[in-house]
Each structure stands twice: as C-alpha cells, then as structure tokens.
Amino acid sequence: MSARRVCILLVAGVVVILGALWVASQRHLEKATLAGELVLPGLEKSVNDVTEIHLVKGDGVRTTLQKRPADWIVGERAYPADSGRVRKLLLDLGALRVVEEKTRNREFYAQLGVEDSASPKAAGTLVEVVTPKKTFDLIVGKPAGGKTGFARVPHAEPSLLVQPLISVDADPRRWIDRSVVDISEQRVKEAVIESAAGPSYTAARLSPQQTDYQVAAIPKGRTLSSAGAADGVGSVFAALEADDVRRAPAAASDAARPDHAIFRTFNGLELDVTGRLEDTHHYVALLARSTAKESQAEADAANARFGGWQFEIPSYKYQAMFTPVEQLLKPIEPPKPKATKADAAKKSSKAQAAPAAPAEPPN
C-alpha cells in the first residue's frame, strides 16, 4: 500500500472519529440545555386563562374540569370540583421543569409510564390544558421518587424526569368537592332513627354539657349495653365527606324500605336524611329545615348544596347514622337448657355406680 493511500485512510479515520465526538457532544449539550427548562413554556403565564382541563386514560376513564365564573365543576358529574386541588394542578404544571432527559427509545416508554395514552394498557395519564389561544398537552407518567416523576410531551421523542411531582387521577370521583356538611358533636341535640333493620327509637340529651344520649323506645326487658351506647349520633355530621355524588333518581329504584333519620341541633337546625344501600355503596339524600330564626340561613345554604343530589358516603358513617337499636342493647343471654328425664336418669346411674367410701378403722 502506498504512503499516499495510507495517509488518506488516516485522514478519513480522524474525520470519522471527530464526527462521532461532535455528535456525542451535541447530544450531551442538548440534554444539558433541557435541564432546568420549563416543560410547558407559556402555561405559567396563562394559568388564569385556562377554561378546561382534560384528564384521560387509555382505558377510557376520563375527567373534564370546566371553569365557571367563581369555581370549577367536574363535567362528568355536573358537580362542583375541589377548586383548590384544580388550582394546585395548574400551578404545578406551569412550574414544571426538566431535571434531565431520559430515553428517546419508544420501547422503554412503558417502563416510565409515558407511552402513547391511546393504548388501553397505558400507565400514564394524558393531561390537556385548554386556553383560548393554545392547548398544552402532557403525558404524566410514573413517580420517580421524592418530588420527581416522569413525563413526556405527546409527539415529542424525549421522555423527561421532571419536578415537581404531578399527581393526576382520571377518575371523576377524585376531583369532586368532597365536603358535604360539618356539624360539630356539641351542637347535636336529638336524633330520631328509623332503621330499615329494626324498630325506630330516639336518642336525645337536654344540654350540650350532657355527655350521654338517653334512648327512648327501648324494647321491654332490654337495657343499653352502656350509658354512652348512643353517643355516636353526635359525631355523624362532623366533617362529613362524600366519596362520590349522583343525581337523585326521580323515584326509588325498588320497593325496599329505606333507612331514615332526623337530626336536630340546639339552635333549631334539622337534617332529614334518607339512606339506601346498593351493593357495596351507601347513598344518602339530605334535606335541611329550620325551626328557629338563627338557623334559617344555615338551612338555606345547606339545601342549595344538597338539592337534587345523593351522596355516597363511607360505610362507617352510614352505619352511625342508621344504627339499629339492637346494636345499642346488651345481648340477650340464651336460656339455660331444662333438664330432661334422660339427663336425670343418667345422673342417677352415675351416682349408683360410684364406689362406696371406705369405712373408717376403729380407734
């Protein structure tokens, strides 16, 4: 091989090496440039202009959050949303920054939960933030630990490690304003319980200072299990929250007797509660009334919130509202079995078969 040809090959080799180094440096520079950048630039200035937020899973579960003049609603429920939580989501999305770029290989997207959200098995959630001028899209993937998580802008190759950690759930139940009513234990004066599982009864006290509720209409011959057996009625409406809501049906879906109760406070507020069990779900409908001037405004505000809705509440709260009187009483002791003729004969036979006591020796 001639010296000229060797020289040409050496020069070509150097060019290839330099080219590879340049490509690698550019990729490193690109990743370094991404670090610290906003993931959704422009959203931070448009948070107050957002009109809708769509949260979509590949399996079809979705939530539509719609802005109204004074609050937000969950479109799938037509019910007020937790506006504080919606606001936090928008602020976090607007402040979302790249910690570092991860893989661009689509085969590894699923490991981070940032694969295309159209797949029914996709782990991530597609977030669409709509403003009059632009829609900001992001696939929110799995948490990465601490305050970071994985994300990817749809139709872009880089998957990203981002901060802060974005928490999204496409289930509409997770976005409703869960607060139903909050009446402290000190305010509750009386409860009239009409449980579908037993006879009705009343639990009442004369003053807020009286600790135990007195129960009327106890079945004859029975007693309470303890002096405070009925005290649970006082805390039924303390920070009551709903797991879900639905429109109250125009008529009962079956002929089963519903649970019913009326709770009265010392300042004249009444809450009329009707409850229904459906499989593992516990629904209540509420109606407020006032028997005194000082509670009228509270009753009106409550009805504005309750009207036309049924609230799904935790089972323990439902059970406390409609506790059957039997659960407040001491258990009935089973009667002792009467001795039969066979038992008497068996006892006599055993006595006859017993050996006689030995005689005492003479002194």
C-alpha positions in Angstrom: 0.0 0.0 0.0 1.4 3.4 -1.0 2.2 6.1 1.6 -0.3 8.4 -0.1 -3.1 5.8 0.3 -2.2 5.2 4.0 -2.3 9.0 4.6 -5.8 9.2 3.0 -7.0 6.4 5.2 -5.6 8.0 8.3 -7.2 11.4 7.5 -10.6 9.6 6.8 -10.3 7.8 10.2 -9.6 11.0 12.0 -12.6 12.7 10.3 -14.9 9.8 11.4 -13.7 10.0 14.9 -14.1 13.8 15.1 -17.6 13.5 13.6 -18.6 10.9 16.2 -17.2 13.1 19.0 -19.1 16.1 17.6 -22.4 14.2 17.5 -21.9 12.9 21.1 -21.1 16.4 22.3 -24.2 17.8 20.6 -26.4 15.2 22.3 -24.8 16.0 25.6 -25.3 19.7 25.0 -28.9 19.1 24.1 -29.5 17.2 27.3 -27.7 19.8 29.4 -29.7 22.6 27.7 -33.0 20.8 28.5 -32.2 20.6 32.3 -34.0 23.4 34.1 -36.2 24.4 31.2 -40.0 24.6 31.6 -41.8 21.6 30.2 -44.8 23.6 29.1 -43.5 27.1 28.4 -46.1 29.7 28.3 -48.5 27.9 30.6 -47.1 29.7 33.7 -48.4 33.0 32.2 -51.8 31.6 31.2 -52.9 29.8 34.3 -55.8 32.3 34.9 -56.9 31.9 31.3 -57.5 28.2 31.4 -61.1 27.2 30.5 -60.9 23.4 30.7 -58.7 20.6 31.8 -59.0 17.1 30.3 -57.5 14.1 32.2 -57.6 10.9 30.0 -56.5 7.3 30.5 -56.1 4.8 27.7 -58.8 2.6 29.2 -61.4 5.3 28.7 -61.6 6.7 32.2 -61.6 10.5 32.0 -62.4 13.7 33.9 -63.3 17.0 32.4 -62.7 20.0 34.7 -64.6 23.1 33.5 -64.1 26.6 34.7 -67.1 28.7 35.8 -67.1 32.4 36.9 -66.5 31.6 40.6 -65.4 28.0 40.7 -64.8 24.7 38.8 -67.1 21.8 38.1 -66.5 18.1 37.2 -68.2 17.7 33.9 -68.9 14.0 34.2 -70.8 14.8 37.5 -72.0 18.3 36.7 -71.0 18.9 40.3 -68.6 21.4 41.9 -64.9 20.4 41.8 -62.3 20.8 44.5 -61.2 24.2 43.2 -58.1 24.2 45.5 -56.9 21.0 44.0 -57.5 22.2 40.5 -55.6 25.3 41.2 -52.6 23.4 42.6 -52.6 21.2 39.5 -52.4 24.2 37.2 -49.7 25.9 39.2 -47.6 22.7 39.3 -48.0 22.2 35.6 -47.0 25.8 34.9 -43.9 25.5 37.2 -42.9 22.0 35.8 -39.2 21.9 34.9 -36.9 19.3 33.4 -34.5 17.7 35.8 -32.9 15.6 33.0 -33.8 13.9 29.7 -34.4 10.2 29.9 -34.8 7.7 27.0 -35.9 8.5 23.4 -36.4 4.9 22.7 -40.1 4.2 22.4 -39.6 0.6 23.5 -38.7 1.9 27.0 -41.5 4.4 27.3 -43.8 2.0 29.1 -41.3 1.5 31.9 -41.6 5.2 32.7 -45.4 5.3 32.1 -45.1 7.8 29.2 -46.2 5.6 26.3 -48.9 6.9 24.0 -52.1 7.3 26.1 -54.3 5.8 23.3 -53.2 2.3 24.4 -55.8 0.7 26.8 -52.9 -0.6 28.8 -51.0 2.7 29.0 -50.0 3.6 32.6 -49.8 7.3 32.1 -52.5 10.0 32.0 -52.9 12.5 29.2 -53.4 16.0 30.5 -54.8 18.6 28.2 -54.9 22.2 29.5 -57.1 24.4 27.3 -56.8 28.1 26.9 -58.4 30.4 24.3 -55.1 30.6 22.4 -53.4 27.3 22.9 -53.8 23.8 24.3 -50.9 22.4 26.4 -50.5 18.6 26.3 -48.5 16.3 28.6 -48.4 12.6 29.4 -47.8 12.3 33.1 -46.1 9.0 33.9 -44.9 7.2 36.9 -43.4 8.8 40.0 -39.6 8.6 40.2 -39.2 9.0 43.9 -39.0 12.1 46.1 -40.6 15.1 44.4 -39.9 14.0 40.8 -41.7 12.0 38.2 -41.6 11.0 34.6 -43.4 12.9 31.8 -43.4 13.3 28.0 -44.9 15.9 25.7 -47.0 14.0 23.1 -45.4 13.6 19.7 -42.0 14.5 21.1 -39.3 11.9 21.5 -37.6 12.8 24.8 -39.0 11.3 27.9 -38.2 13.5 30.9 -37.5 13.4 34.6 -39.5 16.4 35.9 -40.1 18.4 39.1 -42.4 18.9 40.9 -44.2 15.6 41.1 -47.5 15.9 39.3 -50.4 13.9 40.9 -53.3 13.2 38.5 -56.2 10.8 38.6 -58.6 10.5 35.7 -61.4 9.2 37.9 -64.1 11.9 38.3 -64.7 10.9 41.9 -61.3 12.1 42.8 -62.0 15.7 41.7 -65.4 16.5 43.3 -65.6 18.9 46.2 -66.0 16.1 48.8 -67.2 18.3 51.7 -70.9 17.7 52.4 -71.6 19.2 55.8 -69.8 19.9 59.1 -71.8 20.0 62.3 -69.8 19.5 65.5 -70.8 17.0 68.1 -71.5 19.7 70.6 -74.4 21.0 68.5 -76.4 17.8 68.1 -79.4 17.6 70.5 -81.5 14.7 69.2 -81.8 12.0 66.6 -84.8 10.1 65.6 -83.6 6.9 63.9 -85.8 4.8 61.7 -83.5 2.0 60.6 -84.8 -0.5 58.0 -83.2 -3.2 60.1 -85.4 -2.7 63.2 -87.8 -0.5 65.2 -87.4 3.3 65.5 -86.0 5.0 68.5 -84.9 8.4 69.8 -81.6 9.4 71.2 -81.6 12.8 72.9 -79.9 15.0 75.6 -81.1 18.1 77.4 -77.9 20.2 77.0 -74.6 20.3 75.2 -72.9 19.6 78.6 -74.7 16.3 78.9 -72.3 13.6 77.7 -74.6 10.6 77.2 -77.7 10.5 75.0 -80.8 9.0 76.6 -82.6 6.4 74.4 -86.3 6.2 74.3 -88.4 3.2 73.0 -86.1 0.5 74.2 -87.8 -2.9 73.8 -89.3 -4.2 77.0 -86.9 -6.2 79.2 -83.8 -4.9 77.5 -81.1 -2.4 78.6 -78.4 -0.4 76.9 -75.0 -2.0 76.6 -73.5 1.1 78.3 -74.5 4.6 79.4 -72.9 6.0 76.2 -74.1 3.4 73.8 -75.9 6.0 71.6 -73.3 8.8 71.8 -72.2 8.1 68.2 -75.1 10.0 66.8 -73.5 13.2 67.9 -70.5 12.9 65.6 -72.3 11.7 62.4 -72.1 15.1 60.6 -68.7 16.1 61.9 -66.7 16.8 58.7 -68.9 14.6 56.6 -67.3 13.9 53.2 -68.6 12.2 50.1 -66.8 9.5 48.1 -68.9 10.3 45.1 -72.2 12.0 44.0 -75.0 11.4 41.7 -78.3 13.0 40.7 -81.1 11.8 43.0 -83.5 9.5 41.0 -87.0 10.7 40.4 -88.3 7.6 42.2 -87.0 4.8 44.3 -85.4 2.1 42.2 -87.0 -0.6 44.3 -89.7 -1.1 46.9 -87.3 -1.8 49.7 -87.8 0.3 52.8 -85.1 3.0 53.1 -83.2 4.0 56.2 -84.4 7.3 57.6 -83.4 9.6 60.4 -83.9 13.2 61.6 -81.1 15.0 63.4 -81.8 18.2 65.4 -79.4 20.8 66.8 -79.8 23.0 69.8 -80.2 26.1 67.6 -83.1 24.7 65.6 -81.5 23.2 62.5 -82.9 19.9 61.3 -81.3 17.5 58.9 -83.7 14.9 57.3 -81.7 12.0 55.9 -82.8 9.1 53.7 -80.4 6.3 53.1 -80.1 3.5 50.6 -77.8 0.6 50.2 -76.8 -0.6 46.7 -74.4 -3.5 46.7 -71.3 -2.0 48.5 -72.4 1.6 48.0 -74.0 3.7 50.7 -76.1 6.7 49.5 -77.8 9.4 51.4 -80.1 12.3 50.4 -80.3 15.3 52.8 -82.9 18.0 53.4 -82.4 20.8 55.8 -85.1 22.6 57.8 -85.1 25.4 60.4 -87.3 25.7 63.4 -85.6 28.9 64.7 -84.6 32.2 63.1 -80.9 31.8 64.0 -80.6 28.6 61.9 -82.6 29.7 58.8 -79.6 30.9 56.8 -77.7 27.7 57.5 -80.6 25.6 56.4 -80.9 27.6 53.2 -77.2 27.3 52.4 -77.4 23.5 53.1 -80.3 23.0 50.8 -78.6 24.9 48.0 -75.8 22.3 48.2 -77.9 19.2 48.9 -80.8 19.8 46.5 -81.2 17.1 43.9 -78.1 15.1 44.9 -77.4 11.8 46.5 -74.0 11.4 48.3 -72.1 8.2 48.5 -70.5 8.2 52.0 -68.2 5.8 53.8 -69.8 2.7 55.3 -68.9 3.6 58.9 -70.6 6.9 58.6 -73.7 5.4 57.1 -73.9 2.8 59.9 -73.5 5.5 62.6 -76.5 7.4 61.0 -78.8 4.5 61.0 -77.6 2.3 63.8 -80.3 -0.3 64.6 -81.5 -0.2 68.2 -80.5 -3.8 68.7 -76.8 -2.8 68.4 -77.2 -0.4 71.4 -78.5 -3.1 73.7 -77.0 -5.8 75.9 -77.2 -9.1 74.1 -79.9 -11.5 75.2 -78.5 -14.3 77.2 -79.6 -17.7 75.9 -81.8 -19.5 78.4 -80.3 -22.4 80.3 -81.4 -25.7 78.9 -84.0 -27.6 81.0 -83.0 -30.9 82.4 -84.8 -33.8 80.7 -85.8 -37.2 82.1 -82.9 -38.8 80.2 -80.5 -36.4 81.9 -81.9 -37.2 85.4 -81.7 -41.0 84.7 -78.1 -40.6 83.5 -77.2 -38.7 86.7 -78.8 -41.3 88.9 -77.0 -44.1 87.1 -73.7 -42.4 87.7 -74.4 -41.9 91.4 -75.3 -45.6 91.8 -72.1 -46.7 90.0 -69.9 -44.7 92.2 -67.8 -46.8 94.8 -68.8 -46.6 98.4 -66.5 -44.7 100.7 -64.2 -47.0 102.8 -65.2 -47.4 106.4 -63.0 -45.7 109.0 -60.8 -48.0 111.0 -61.7 -48.5 114.7 -59.8 -46.4 117.2 
